[in-house]
Amino acid sequence: MKIKDKLAKLIDVKSIMTLVLTGVFAYLATVGKINAEQFLVIYSICTAFYFGTKINDTNNNKKE
């Protein structure tokens, strides 16, 4: 796979949202707006959703 193709896959909406959410919640945890436990719960849910939909997309593409 070419580097250009890998970069194009990296810059999709789900990837951007995951990176933004990670940055925002890391910042909020650092400045003390949310505690570490809240950060862990929110971050776990977001990443589980991201990877769950990514695996589902991969499985659907294999069937076609």
Secondary structure by P-SEA (a helix, b strand, c coil): ccaaaaaaaaacaaaaaaaaaaaaaaaaaaaccccaaaaaaaaaaaaaaaaaaaaaaaaaaaac
